[in-house]
Amino acid sequence: MPYPVCLSLDDVRCHIDAIDRRLVALIAERGAYVTQAAGFKRSDAEVAAPERVAQVLARVNALAVELGADARVVEATWRSMIGAFIEAERMARASLHPPASQHPD
């Protein structure tokens, strides 16, 4: 995929800043779906979903190859992002499904 040729470091940084803005917007969108997913899951084990994590990593690694991205950077980024979203989903699930009260009778 051809990208514009930058004529200065400031130009490079301007492009990177614009990309960062789009990435953060996409992360916010992904997070909204993660929060919705928390409502469908019955346990923390379902939140962790190691089979789903493996599927996502395989898919983004294939996309990295297809799109000419550094597969190591893509995998490391997704592993970190998935880990953070799993923790956010656990917190969302806990607020949606608080544990039963442990008061003695």
C-alpha positions in Angstrom: 0.0 0.0 0.0 1.6 3.3 -1.0 1.8 6.0 1.7 2.5 9.7 1.2 6.2 10.6 1.3 6.9 13.0 4.1 9.4 15.8 3.7 10.1 16.5 7.3 9.9 14.9 10.8 7.1 17.2 11.6 5.2 15.9 8.6 5.8 12.3 9.8 4.6 13.2 13.3 1.5 14.9 12.0 0.5 11.7 10.1 1.3 9.6 13.1 -0.8 11.8 15.3 -3.8 11.5 12.9 -3.4 7.7 12.9 -3.3 7.7 16.7 -6.6 9.6 16.8 -8.2 7.1 14.6 -6.7 4.2 16.6 -8.0 5.5 19.8 -11.5 6.0 18.3 -11.4 2.4 17.2 -10.3 1.2 20.6 -13.2 3.1 22.1 -15.6 1.4 19.7 -14.0 -2.0 20.4 -14.4 -1.3 24.2 -18.1 -0.6 23.8 -18.5 -4.1 22.2 -16.4 -5.7 25.0 -18.7 -4.1 27.6 -21.7 -5.6 25.7 -20.0 -9.0 25.6 -19.6 -8.9 29.4 -23.4 -9.1 29.7 -23.6 -12.4 27.8 -20.9 -14.2 29.7 -21.6 -16.2 32.9 -18.1 -16.6 34.3 -14.6 -15.2 34.4 -13.5 -18.3 32.4 -15.9 -17.2 29.6 -14.4 -13.7 29.8 -10.8 -15.0 29.3 -11.9 -17.2 26.3 -8.5 -18.6 25.4 -9.9 -20.2 22.2 -11.3 -16.9 21.1 -8.0 -15.1 21.9 -6.2 -17.7 19.7 -8.6 -17.1 16.8 -8.2 -13.3 17.0 -4.4 -13.6 17.1 -4.4 -16.0 14.1 -6.7 -13.6 12.2 -4.7 -10.4 12.9 -1.4 -12.2 12.1 -2.8 -13.2 8.7 -4.0 -9.6 8.2 -0.5 -8.3 9.1 1.0 -10.5 6.4 -1.7 -9.4 3.9 -1.3 -5.7 4.6 2.4 -5.6 5.0 2.6 -4.9 8.7 5.3 -6.2 11.0 3.6 -9.3 12.4 5.7 -9.1 15.6 4.4 -5.6 16.3 0.8 -6.6 15.4 0.9 -9.7 17.7 2.5 -7.8 20.6 0.0 -5.0 20.2 -3.0 -7.3 20.1 -1.8 -9.5 23.0 -1.5 -6.3 25.1 -4.8 -4.9 24.0 -6.6 -8.2 24.5 -5.2 -8.5 28.0 -6.3 -5.0 28.9 -9.8 -5.6 27.4 -10.1 -8.9 29.3 -9.5 -7.1 32.6 -12.0 -4.3 31.6 -14.5 -7.0 30.6 -14.1 -8.7 34.0 -14.8 -5.4 35.8 -17.8 -4.8 33.6 -19.1 -8.3 34.2 -18.6 -7.9 37.9 -20.7 -4.7 37.9 -23.4 -6.3 35.8 -23.4 -9.5 37.9 -22.4 -8.7 41.5 -21.7 -11.7 43.7 -24.5 -12.8 46.0 -24.4 -11.3 49.5 -22.4 -13.3 52.0 -24.4 -12.2 55.1 -24.9 -14.9 57.8 -28.5 -15.7 58.6 
